[in-house]
Amino acid sequence: MQCKKWHHFKLEPQRIPFKTLLSAHDLVNLYDSKATDRSSRFLQNYQKKYGNHGFYQVSIPVFSRDKKVFYIDLNTFGSGQSFLFTFKNGKWTHRVVSTWMS
């Protein structure tokens, strides 16, 4: 059921004033599928447009039925982590469930 709603999911930029939100479309446009080293070309294109700032790619959260647990992936260029957030005793806590690095 949640997957059907993802199409309309949008983050509200005014709620995250300390970051610049980019759409997946913005990032896809920085790839050059014809480049020999697509990763390096992507990074060059990204830095040309946005400077030497890092970025995170955030997955759509997947919630439990009771909305007290959700799973999310947070990736950056060359590494990432998966988190499980749990709402207990009036506050959210999280733990890392996996980490990857290329």
C-alpha positions in Angstrom: 0.0 0.0 0.0 2.8 2.5 0.9 4.5 1.9 -2.4 1.4 3.2 -4.3 1.6 6.5 -2.3 5.4 7.1 -3.0 4.6 8.7 -6.3 3.1 11.7 -4.5 5.7 11.8 -1.6 7.5 15.2 -1.4 9.7 16.7 1.2 8.8 20.3 2.2 12.0 22.4 1.7 10.8 25.0 4.2 11.0 22.3 6.9 14.7 21.8 6.2 16.1 25.3 5.9 19.7 24.3 6.5 19.9 22.1 3.4 19.2 22.4 -0.3 16.9 19.7 -1.5 17.5 18.3 -5.0 15.1 16.1 -6.8 16.1 12.7 -8.2 15.6 14.3 -11.6 18.2 17.0 -10.8 20.8 14.3 -9.9 20.0 12.0 -12.9 20.7 15.0 -15.2 24.2 15.1 -13.9 25.0 11.6 -15.2 26.7 11.1 -18.5 25.8 7.6 -19.7 28.4 7.9 -22.5 31.3 8.7 -20.2 34.0 6.0 -19.7 34.0 6.7 -16.0 30.5 7.7 -15.2 31.1 8.1 -11.4 33.9 10.6 -11.9 31.9 12.5 -14.6 28.9 12.6 -12.3 31.1 14.1 -9.5 32.6 16.6 -11.8 29.2 17.7 -13.0 27.8 17.9 -9.5 30.7 20.0 -8.2 30.5 22.3 -11.2 26.9 23.0 -10.5 26.8 22.9 -6.6 30.4 23.4 -5.6 32.4 21.2 -3.3 29.5 20.3 -1.0 28.6 16.8 -0.2 25.2 15.3 -0.6 22.9 12.6 0.8 20.3 10.6 -1.1 17.4 9.8 1.2 15.1 6.9 0.4 11.3 7.1 0.9 10.6 5.9 4.5 8.8 2.6 4.9 6.5 2.7 8.0 5.1 -0.1 10.1 1.3 -0.3 10.2 1.2 1.5 13.6 3.6 4.3 12.4 5.9 3.7 15.3 8.7 2.1 13.3 10.2 3.2 10.0 13.1 2.2 7.8 15.2 4.5 5.7 18.4 4.5 3.6 20.8 7.4 3.6 23.4 7.2 0.8 26.2 9.5 -0.3 28.8 9.2 -3.1 30.5 5.9 -2.4 28.8 4.8 0.9 25.6 4.6 2.8 23.7 3.4 5.8 20.3 1.9 6.5 18.4 3.0 9.7 15.6 1.7 11.7 13.8 4.4 13.7 11.5 3.5 16.6 9.0 5.8 18.4 9.0 4.8 22.1 8.2 6.8 25.3 7.4 9.9 23.3 10.6 10.2 21.3 12.3 8.7 18.2 15.4 6.6 18.5 17.4 5.0 15.7 19.9 2.3 15.1 22.1 1.5 12.1 21.0 -1.8 10.5 23.6 -1.9 7.7 26.5 0.1 6.3 28.1 -0.1 2.8 31.1 1.4 1.1 32.3 1.0 -2.4 
